[in-house]
Amino acid sequence: MRNLGIDIGGTKISFVLLKNGKIAESWKTLTPKTKRALIDIVKNNIPEETERIGIGLPGPLNEKGDLVLNPPNLKALWNCPLAKIIERETGIKTKMENDVNCFTLGEALVGAGKGAETVLGITLGTGVGGGIVIDGRIYRGAFGAAGELGHMTIKFDGPRCSCSSFGCLEEYCSERFFLKKGGLPQKFYDDAEKGDKKALKIYNEYGKYLGIGLANVINLLDPEVIVIGGGIANAYKLFVKEMEKEIRKRVISPVSKKYVKIKKAALNGLGGAVGAALLWQK
């Protein structure tokens, strides 16, 4: 089976061609601004041998998973049945899913969570995304909205989030956390690598907040593996100690505290596209 996985982001689109479950090739292109241009980019990047297409997109889908609702960074696709359009115009069977669900599926089946029954995925970047895979299948919840980890409240009187709630994990563990400290994550990463005490302290604080969020999730779901991805995960070594310290402090079950594995993503930024291609697994 030759499946094409497509991960559509606000600035770039990643493509992965899987042959018999293994990456045969991968490539990227910039995300165009209009719906028609985006559809044409997708069509122009489909290899002739493709048998199935899977698409991952940011933002919510409807409960059936066949309509993109209102992705904040892809306004051209609001209320768009993208998979149906691609299938109609190419004649190739096409599915679509939330991008972090795809990331989690990819890491669960062939990445850092391979072999685990229950995998929680979390992506750290412009926002904070989450996904849940149980027994090799995405868990979408009763109405398709499961996994919104970025919008769990970790401080009820905290700052207002972009979702209009207050004190969401996303306010403490996304790019906005660093911007409030005076710069982009990469700036503080570079400074921390040089031994800058302020930057190291900021990453310790970041790890503490992330640990609080993950402890809540462990107490609720008790996953076997948690996989951390996204751009900020590149600084994993700078926040992991404080994160693990907070988790040990707050997780109730001593068994979970001991055995839940937390890993950095293994698919080098291609987890979303790989997972999209794996939407067609049996």
N, C-alpha and C positions, 0 to 999 in steps of 0.2 A: 504494500500500500504506500503510495506517494502522496503525502498530505502537505499542503502549504499552510503555515501558521503566520498570521499577520498581527502585529502589535501596533495599534495606531495611538500615538501620543500627540500631545499638543504641538510639538515641534518636529518630531521625527517618526517615521514608520519603520519598524523592523520586520524583516521577512526571514523565515526559516523553512527550508524544504526538508521534510523528514522522509527517509526511505526505510521502511521496515522498522520504524521507531527510533532511528538514529539520524543525527544531523548530517545531511549531505552537503548543504551549503547555506550560507546566510549572507544577508546584505541589508543596507539601510538607505533610506531616502528622506528628504524633507517633507513635512506635512503641508499640503497646499491649503489655501484659505477657504475655498468654496467646495460645496458638496460635489458638483460635477467634476471638478478637477481631481478631487480625492478619489472618486469612483474610477476615473480614467487612470490615475496612478496605480491603483490596485490592479486593474485589468491589464495594464502594460507590464506588470511585474509578476505575472502568473506563468511559470514554466509550462511548456507544452505537455509534459508528462504528469502534471498535477491531476489527481483523482478526486480530492476533497479539499475544501478550504475552511479554515477556522479563523475567526477574527476576534481579537481582544480590544476593548475600548474602555476609556475612563468614564466614570460616571454611571448612573443607574440605568438599568434596562427595566422594561415592564415585567410583570409576573410570568409571562410566557417566554420571555427572553428573545422576542423577535422584533422589538422596537427600542431604539435608543431614545431615552427620554430627554435629559437636559445636561449633557456633559459640559462642565463649566469652561473647559479649555478647547472645546470643539463645537462651537455654536452652529457651525454649518451642518452638523448632524442632528440637531434637535428634532425629536419626533420623527426619526428616519428609520425605516425598515431596511437597514443597509444590507444585511445578509440576503434578503429576498431580492434586492436590486442586483447584487453581484451574481446571484444564482440565475436570475432571469437573463442577464446580459451575457453571461459566459457559458451557461449550460452546465456548470459544475456545482454539485451539492455544497451548500455553504451554511455554516453555523456561526453564531457570535455569542460572546459572553463578556462580562466585566473583566477588565484587564488584570486586576489583582487576583481574581478567581483563576484566571489563566496562569498567572505567575505561580500561584500556589499549586495548581495541578501539575505544571511542568516540574517544579521542584519536588513534589510528592512522588511522582512516578519515575523520574529519571535523574533528579538532582539531589540536593542535600537531605531530603526526606524519604528517599527511596527505601522501600521495605517497611515503612511505618504505616500503621492502620489509620492513625489520626494525625493530620498535619495542619498546623496553623501557619499561614503566611502573612507577613507584615512588610509593607514597603514604606521606606522613609525618604521623603523628598520634598517637593513643593507642598504636598499634603501627606497624610498618613492613611494608607489603604490596608485592608485586611481581607483574607479569604480563608475558607475552611474546606478541607478535603477529608472525607471519611470513607475508608475502604475503596479508595481510588476514584471516588465520585465527588464532585463539587457539592457542598451543602449550601443551598441558596435560601433556606428558610421557607416559611409558609407563603410569603408574598415576594420572594426574590431579593430581599434586602439584607440578608445575613452577612456578617463580616465587616460592618462599618466600625472598625476598631478606632479609627481616628476621632470618632464622635462620642466615645464613652467619656463621661464626666469624671475627671480626677481631682477637680477643685471646684466645688459648686459655686463659689463666688469669684471665680477666676475671670480672665478677660473674655470678651465676646469673640466667638468664633465666626468664621465666614458662613457657617450654617445657621447663625443667629442664636445658638445656644451659648452657654458660658462654661469656661474651664475645661474645654475638650482636650483630649490627649494631643490632638493636632496642633493646638496652640503651643504645646511644650516640646513636641518632638518632630516638627516639620521645619522647613527652611525658615519659617517666620520666627521661630525661637532664636535663631542666630541673627536674623535681621534686627530684632529688638536689642540684641547685644552689640550691634554696630557693624555687621558685615555678613557676607555669605559664608556658608559652611566651609568652603574651600579655603577662605582666608584664615579662619581659625584653625583649620587642619594644618595648613602650612606653618602657622605660628607655633602650634603645639609640637610639630615635628622638630622645631628649632629649640624646644624647651621652654617656650613662653608660658609663664605661670598662669597668667590670666586666661589664655586659651585652654590650657589643661583643666583649669577650674570650670570653665564653661562646659567642656565635654563631660566632666564629672557630674555636673548638674543635669546635663542632658540625659546621661545614663541613669540617674536617679529617677527622673520622671518616666523614662521608658520602662524601667524596672517596676514602677508602680502600676503602669498600664498592663504590662505582661503578667504581673502577679494577679491582677483582677481576672484576666483571661484564663490563667491556669486554674484559679479557684472555681471558675465557671465551667470550663470545658475539659480540663485535665488532658490536654493533647500529649501525644507521644513525642512529637518534634515540633519546635517552632523555628521557622526559617525566616531570616531577616534579609531583605533586599532593598533596592532603591539606592540612589546616589549617596545618601548620608551613611549607608552601611559600609562605604569604603573606609570610613573612620572607625570601624568596629573596635579595633584594638584600643582606641582612646576612651570608649565609654563602657566596654564590656564588664570591667571589674565593678564599677559602681552599679551597673544594671543588675548583675548577678547578686550583689550584696543586698540590694533592695528586694529582689525576688525572694531570697532566702529569709529575709525578715518578715515578709508579708504572706507567703503561701502557707495555707493551713496544713495540708497533708504532708507529713514527713516523707511519705513515699513519693509523692509528686515532686517535692523539693529535691529529692535525691535523683530521680530517674528521668524527669522531663529534660529532653535535650534541646539546647538552643544553638542553632548553627547559622553561619553566614551563608547566603545563597551561593550555589555552586555552578550555575549556568551562565556566568559572566554577562549578565544583563540581557540574556536571550530567553529567560524563563517565561516571560509573557507570550512570546511568539511560539516557543516550544509547546506551552500549555494549550495555546489556541489550536495548533495542529493536532494535539492529542484529544481535542473535544470529540473526535470521531472514533476514539477507542471503543472497543466492544465492552 
